[in-house]
Amino acid sequence: MPAEEALLDAEDARVAEEARHTRATLYFDFDKTMPTGWWPLKNVIADALRLGSTITLIGYADEVGEAVYNQRLSENRAIEAARYLIRQGVKKKNIKVYGRGKRDPVSSSDSSMNRRVEVDIVKAAGKPL
């Protein structure tokens, strides 16, 4: 088990590093995979198409429900955002998708703020824009 925990800790650190410069955030109603609106992605799409950059999508859930269910829900939220970006012309190979479940809440008093997908753009050289 210690080796598995070390791998999870390394994954947590890597995902946190990639998400450090969030460019946009999508929010979701309870138990939904479609965001309340796509408008936050307008500039992200323009930058990604212009620069050919990688977009990192990290999905989250609130604290309500089982951990396994929330993990899958957070992944599905990020996947839905990826599908939208692909329909807008972003290349699939330029999108990375992660789910974090109910980890890393941004608010302890407002569950709706935790139901989100954080969107980041990383230049080809690996540096956030």
N, C-alpha and C positions, 0 to 999 in steps of 0.2 A: 503493500500500500504506500509506503513513503515515496517510492519512485513515481507512482501515479499522481500523488499529491504534488510532487516537484514539477511534473509535466503540466499539471493544471495551473500551478503558480506561474510557470513560464508563459503559458498561454495567456493568462490574465494580464501579465506585464506587457506582452507583445500587443494584445488588443488595446490596452490602455494607451500605449505609446502611439499606435496608429490613430487613435481617436482624439488625440490631444488638441487638435486644431479643427474642431467641428465647424463646418461651413453652413450647415442647415440642420434643422430638426423637424421631423414629421411627428405629429401627435395622433393618437388613436383613441376611439371610444372603447369602453370596456369590452373585452373578448372579441375585438374586431381586428382584421388584418388589412383593411383599407383605411388609409389615413383620413383625417377630417378635411384635408385639402392637399393638393400637390404643389401649390404656388411656391412653397419654400425652395423647391428644386429648380426654379427658373434660372437663376444665375449659376447654379451648380452645373446644369446641363450645358449652358453656353460655354462655361470655362472648360468643361471636360471635352466638348467637341472641338473647341479651338486649340486646346493644348495637348489633346490625346493622353490625358492624365488618367491615373487610376482613381476610382471612387470606392471608398470603403463605407459600407453600410453596416451599422451595428444596431440590432434590434433589442428592445427591452420590454419587460412586462411589469405590472405593478405587483404588490405583495399578496394579492388575493389569489388563492388557489394553490394547487400542488406544484412543487418545483419542476417536475418533469413536464407537466402541461405548460407551465409558463415558459420553460426553455423552448419548447416546440413553437409556441405562439410567438415568441420573440424572433425565432428564426424565420417563421412564415411572414412576419411583418417586414423583415429585411428582404426576403425573397420577393415579396410583392412590390417593394420599392425598386428592386433590381429590374423586375419585369417592366415597370413603368419607364425606367431609364432606357432600357433596350428598345421599347416602342418609340422613344423619342430620338433614337439614333445613336445612343452610346453603345460601343462594342461590348459584348458580353465578357470578353477577355480582360477588359479594363475595369471590371467590377468585382469587388471582394465582399462577401456576405458573411456576417457573424450573428449569432444570437447569444445574449447574455442572461436571458431569463429575468429573474427579479433581482439580480445582483446590480450593484452600483446605482442605487436610487438617487435621484437628484432632489427629491423632496420627501420628508418623512410625514408631512401633513396633507399633501395633495397627491393622491394616487394618479390622477390624470396626467400629471407632469412626468410620471415614471413610465407611462405607456407611450413609447417613442421609438423612433429610428434616428440615430445620429448619422449625419452624412459628412464625409470628409473627402477632400481632393488631395491626392499626392502626386507631385510631378514625377516624371519618368526617372529622375535621379534619386527618388525616394524621399525628397524633402517636402513637407506640407507647404501648400501655397499660402 
